[in-house]
Amino acid sequence: MPMLTPSQVHIDQPLTNLTVAYLQDESAFIADRVFPNVPVSKQTDKYYIYQREDFLRSGNVKALAPRTRPERVGMSLSTDTYSIEVRGLATDFDNQTLANEDTMLDIRSAGARMLAHQMLIDREKRWCSTYFATSVWTTEYTGVANADNDTAAEVTQWDDYTNSTPIEDVTLAKRTAMLASGGFKPNVMVVTMDVRDTLVNHPDILARLNGGATVSNPALVENSKLAEIFGVEDFLIIEAIENTAADGATEALGFVSTKKAALYYRPVAPGLMVPAAGYNFTWTGLENSSGYGVSVQSYSGDYLSIEGIAEELHVVMGYDQKVVSADMGVFFNTILS
């Protein structure tokens, strides 16, 4: 006698759109906002790099006498590769729980959001280890107490309101990066939450606000104003919080990164012959990836029902966070005491 199964009496509703919308709405995470997103159809591939020195070389232009030809110059190419890694998390719901669920709970959507949020935290931490770390960028500074002006790689930590000069430090860093990269001025500044809170109370910053007038509530200073003061197009803050405690242990909350700042060059959009400090390669080959490298997959069937599981949800991401030009970034480490 044929028997109905749970998968035959219920049609799964797609949750990918919900999850992608949730990812877009998470302003505390900056991993997909600093560098351009490059959707790719292959999990691994190569891309071309024009050699910068060929474009910047001087001394070859000469005056032309009659019947003479200009000097010929050439250019060369190299290649680099990206490699997409796929990561994911899963949760499941048993038949009895779903049958007893109060309508307003919508545990399927809640489960998808929980998975997506944990995936976002993981991606943010990977972004920090890739782009927001020492020994990555050509130009790097270390914050110290009472920095010696003769030591180019050190700056006075910005929470020293008497001696530090954050605006001057950033101005010099941008000029240094321009020289290192052949003319590309960093146009995005990323800081941790504690650095942002320090900057909005710094006398040098307050002096630039409202014509030098005192700001009654520095916490309300808009990031767009900080971008203007530091001469960048975008000022972004790493606000993501993680719980590092094991399942069942007392919650242990903390920011994913502290006491750091960075500057990057970001083009308006990715493209051929468009340099950048970094690119986010996202794999469109994932099912329902929607161009963001994010996929929500729902599984049900007899192989799960035999264990009492009605549905299993997977949230999967496929991406590669790639440093494209180390010369186009600046990193400030331990910028607070």
C-alpha positions in Angstrom: 0.0 0.0 0.0 1.5 3.4 -1.0 2.0 5.8 1.9 2.3 9.5 1.8 5.6 11.0 3.1 6.2 14.5 4.6 7.9 15.7 1.4 4.8 14.8 -0.7 2.4 16.9 1.4 4.5 20.0 1.8 6.1 22.2 -0.9 9.2 23.9 0.4 9.1 27.7 0.2 12.4 29.3 -1.1 14.3 31.1 1.7 17.3 32.3 -0.4 15.7 35.7 -1.1 14.9 36.2 2.6 18.4 35.4 3.6 20.0 37.6 0.9 17.8 40.5 2.0 18.9 39.9 5.6 22.6 39.9 4.5 22.1 43.2 2.7 20.4 44.7 5.8 23.2 43.9 8.2 25.0 47.3 8.5 27.3 46.1 11.3 29.2 43.9 8.8 31.5 45.5 6.2 33.1 42.5 4.5 31.1 43.0 1.3 31.2 46.8 1.4 34.9 47.7 1.3 35.9 46.1 -2.0 33.9 45.5 -5.3 32.1 42.2 -5.7 33.1 40.2 -8.7 30.7 37.4 -9.6 32.5 34.5 -11.2 31.1 31.3 -12.9 34.2 29.1 -12.2 35.4 28.1 -8.7 39.0 28.7 -9.7 40.5 30.8 -12.5 43.2 33.3 -13.5 43.0 37.0 -14.2 45.5 39.3 -16.0 47.6 42.0 -14.4 49.2 44.8 -16.5 52.6 45.7 -15.1 52.4 49.2 -13.5 55.9 50.2 -14.3 55.2 50.2 -18.0 52.4 52.7 -17.6 54.4 55.1 -15.4 57.8 55.0 -17.1 59.1 58.4 -18.2 62.0 59.5 -20.4 61.0 57.8 -23.6 59.2 60.8 -25.2 61.4 62.6 -27.7 61.1 65.5 -30.1 60.6 64.3 -33.7 62.6 65.6 -36.6 61.0 65.4 -40.1 60.7 61.8 -41.4 61.6 60.2 -38.0 59.4 57.8 -36.1 58.5 57.9 -32.4 60.3 55.5 -30.1 58.4 52.3 -29.6 57.6 51.1 -26.1 56.0 48.0 -24.9 54.1 46.5 -22.0 54.0 43.2 -20.3 51.4 41.0 -18.5 51.3 38.7 -15.6 48.6 36.6 -14.1 47.2 35.8 -10.6 44.5 33.4 -9.5 41.5 33.3 -7.3 40.1 30.1 -5.6 36.6 30.0 -4.2 36.1 28.2 -0.9 32.6 27.0 0.0 31.6 27.1 3.6 28.3 26.4 5.2 26.1 25.7 8.3 23.0 23.6 8.8 20.0 23.2 11.2 17.0 21.0 11.1 13.4 20.7 12.4 11.6 17.6 13.5 8.0 16.7 12.5 6.6 17.1 16.0 8.1 20.6 16.5 6.9 21.9 13.2 3.4 20.5 13.9 3.3 22.2 17.3 4.8 25.5 16.2 2.9 28.8 16.9 2.4 30.6 13.6 4.1 33.8 14.8 7.4 32.0 15.5 8.1 31.1 11.8 11.1 28.9 13.0 12.1 28.1 9.4 12.8 31.8 8.7 14.4 32.2 12.1 16.6 29.2 11.5 17.8 30.6 8.1 18.6 33.9 9.7 20.5 32.3 12.5 22.6 30.4 10.1 23.1 33.5 7.9 24.2 35.6 10.9 26.8 33.0 12.0 28.0 32.9 8.4 28.3 36.7 8.4 30.4 36.6 11.6 32.7 34.0 10.1 33.1 36.0 6.8 33.8 39.2 8.8 36.5 37.5 10.8 38.0 36.1 7.6 37.9 39.5 6.1 39.9 40.9 9.0 42.5 38.2 8.8 42.9 38.8 5.1 42.8 42.5 4.8 42.9 44.0 8.3 46.2 42.5 9.6 49.9 43.1 9.7 52.3 42.0 7.0 49.6 42.4 4.3 50.0 46.0 2.9 53.1 47.8 1.7 52.5 50.8 4.0 52.0 49.9 7.6 52.2 51.9 10.9 52.3 50.8 14.5 50.6 52.9 17.2 52.9 53.5 20.2 53.1 55.8 23.1 54.9 59.1 22.3 56.1 58.0 18.8 59.5 59.3 17.7 58.9 61.5 14.6 62.1 60.1 13.1 60.6 56.6 13.0 58.4 56.6 9.9 56.7 53.3 10.8 55.3 54.5 14.1 52.6 57.0 15.1 51.4 58.2 18.5 48.3 56.3 19.5 45.2 58.2 18.8 43.7 58.0 22.3 46.6 60.3 23.4 44.6 63.5 22.9 47.5 65.7 23.8 50.2 64.4 21.4 48.5 62.3 18.7 47.6 63.8 15.2 45.3 61.3 13.5 44.4 63.7 10.6 48.0 64.3 9.8 48.8 60.6 10.2 46.1 59.6 7.6 47.1 62.4 5.2 50.7 61.2 5.3 49.6 57.6 4.9 47.5 58.4 1.8 50.4 60.3 0.2 52.8 57.4 1.0 50.4 54.9 -0.5 49.9 57.0 -3.6 53.7 57.0 -4.2 53.9 53.2 -3.6 50.9 52.4 -5.9 51.8 54.8 -8.8 49.2 57.4 -8.1 46.1 55.6 -6.6 45.0 57.5 -3.5 43.2 55.5 -0.9 39.5 56.5 -0.8 38.0 54.2 1.8 38.8 54.2 5.6 37.9 51.3 7.8 38.2 51.5 11.6 37.1 49.3 14.6 34.3 50.6 16.8 36.7 51.7 19.6 38.8 53.7 17.2 35.7 55.5 15.8 34.6 56.3 19.4 38.0 57.7 20.1 38.2 59.8 17.0 34.8 61.5 17.5 36.1 62.8 20.9 39.6 63.8 19.6 40.3 67.6 19.8 41.7 67.6 16.2 38.4 66.1 14.9 36.2 68.4 17.1 38.1 71.4 15.8 37.0 70.6 12.3 33.3 70.2 13.1 30.9 73.1 13.0 33.5 75.6 12.3 35.5 74.7 15.4 32.6 74.8 17.7 32.2 72.2 20.4 29.9 69.3 19.6 27.5 68.6 22.4 27.2 64.9 21.6 30.2 63.5 19.6 28.5 60.1 19.4 26.1 61.7 16.9 28.8 62.7 14.5 27.9 61.2 11.1 30.4 58.9 9.4 30.0 61.0 6.3 31.5 63.9 8.2 34.4 61.8 9.3 34.9 60.7 5.7 35.1 64.4 4.8 37.6 65.2 7.5 39.9 62.4 6.5 39.5 63.0 2.8 38.0 59.7 1.8 34.8 58.7 0.0 33.7 56.2 2.5 34.2 55.8 6.3 33.3 52.3 7.5 33.2 50.8 11.0 33.7 47.2 12.0 30.9 46.7 14.6 30.3 42.9 14.4 30.1 41.1 17.7 30.8 37.5 18.3 30.1 35.0 21.1 33.3 32.9 21.6 31.8 30.7 24.2 31.1 27.0 23.4 27.6 25.8 23.1 26.0 25.7 26.6 28.7 27.8 28.2 28.3 31.3 29.6 28.0 33.9 26.8 31.4 35.6 26.0 30.8 38.6 23.8 33.4 40.8 22.1 34.0 42.8 18.9 35.7 40.7 16.2 38.4 43.3 15.9 39.7 46.3 18.0 42.4 49.0 18.0 42.9 49.0 14.3 42.4 51.2 11.2 43.1 50.9 7.5 43.0 52.8 4.2 42.3 51.2 0.8 41.9 52.3 -2.8 38.5 51.1 -4.2 37.4 51.7 -7.8 33.8 52.6 -8.6 33.3 49.1 -10.1 35.5 46.2 -11.1 36.5 45.7 -14.7 39.3 45.1 -17.1 42.3 47.3 -16.4 40.6 48.5 -13.2 43.1 48.2 -10.3 42.0 47.9 -6.6 43.5 47.0 -3.3 41.2 44.0 -3.1 38.3 42.2 -4.8 35.6 39.8 -3.5 35.2 37.0 -5.9 31.8 35.3 -5.4 30.8 32.1 -7.0 27.6 32.2 -9.1 27.8 28.4 -9.5 26.1 27.8 -6.2 22.4 27.0 -6.5 20.2 30.2 -6.1 23.3 32.2 -5.3 21.7 35.4 -6.5 25.1 36.9 -7.5 26.2 37.2 -3.8 27.8 33.8 -3.5 25.1 32.9 -0.9 22.7 29.9 -1.2 20.0 28.6 1.0 19.2 24.9 0.5 16.3 23.0 2.0 16.3 19.2 2.2 13.5 16.8 3.1 12.7 13.2 2.3 12.5 9.7 3.5 16.2 9.5 4.4 15.5 12.4 6.9 12.0 11.4 8.0 13.2 8.0 9.2 15.1 10.0 11.9 12.1 12.2 12.6 13.5 15.2 10.7 11.0 17.1 8.6 13.5 19.5 7.0 17.1 20.4 7.0 18.3 23.9 6.1 21.8 24.7 4.8 23.2 28.2 4.3 26.3 28.1 2.0 28.7 30.8 0.9 31.3 30.6 -1.8 33.8 33.4 -2.0 37.5 34.3 -2.2 38.7 37.5 -0.5 41.7 38.5 -2.6 44.4 41.1 -2.0 44.9 42.4 -5.6 47.5 45.1 -4.9 49.3 45.4 -1.6 50.6 48.8 -2.6 47.0 50.2 -2.5 46.4 49.7 1.2 47.6 51.1 4.5 47.3 49.4 7.9 47.4 51.0 11.3 48.0 48.4 14.1 47.5 48.9 17.8 46.4 52.5 17.1 44.9 52.7 20.6 46.7 52.0 23.8 
